[in-house]
């Protein structure tokens, strides 16, 4: 589902903010299961891409914009 024109920039900024807030926590959790740093970074990107594509993430971004 694509955002209306103009909201896409806002959603990108909100997703960047979510990434900045949580990337280290997520990466640390991934490292508990994967010892290779390169593989862990790949999984980290997969996690955030999946979040970006999910409806749940869209809902979180909307909530963040209201706050």
C-alpha positions in Angstrom: 0.0 0.0 0.0 1.5 3.3 -1.1 1.0 6.5 0.9 -0.6 9.6 -0.8 1.9 12.0 -2.4 3.6 14.1 0.3 3.1 11.5 3.1 5.7 9.3 1.6 8.5 11.7 2.7 6.9 11.8 6.2 6.8 8.0 6.3 10.4 7.7 5.2 11.5 10.1 7.9 9.5 8.2 10.5 11.0 4.9 9.4 14.5 6.4 9.6 13.7 7.5 13.1 12.5 4.0 14.1 15.7 2.6 12.6 17.9 5.1 14.5 16.1 4.3 17.8 16.1 0.5 17.5 18.9 -0.8 15.1 21.4 -1.4 17.9 18.9 -3.3 20.1 17.8 -5.4 17.2 21.3 -6.1 16.0 22.4 -7.1 19.6 19.4 -9.5 19.7 20.4 -11.0 16.3 24.0 -11.4 17.5 22.7 -13.7 20.2 21.8 -16.2 17.5 24.3 -15.3 14.7 28.0 -14.9 15.4 29.0 -13.4 12.0 28.7 -9.6 12.1 28.2 -9.5 8.3 25.4 -12.0 8.5 23.8 -10.2 11.5 23.8 -6.9 9.5 22.1 -8.7 6.6 19.4 -10.0 8.9 19.0 -6.6 10.5 18.3 -5.1 7.0 15.9 -7.9 6.3 14.1 -7.2 9.6 13.7 -3.5 8.8 12.7 -4.1 5.2 10.0 -6.5 6.4 8.8 -4.0 8.9 8.7 -1.3 6.3 6.5 -3.5 4.1 4.2 -4.5 6.9 0.9 -2.9 7.8 2.0 -3.0 11.5 4.9 -0.7 10.7 2.5 1.7 8.9 0.4 1.8 12.0 3.4 2.5 14.2 4.5 5.3 11.9 1.1 6.8 12.1 1.1 6.7 15.9 4.6 8.3 15.9 3.4 11.1 13.7 0.6 11.9 16.2 2.9 11.8 19.2 
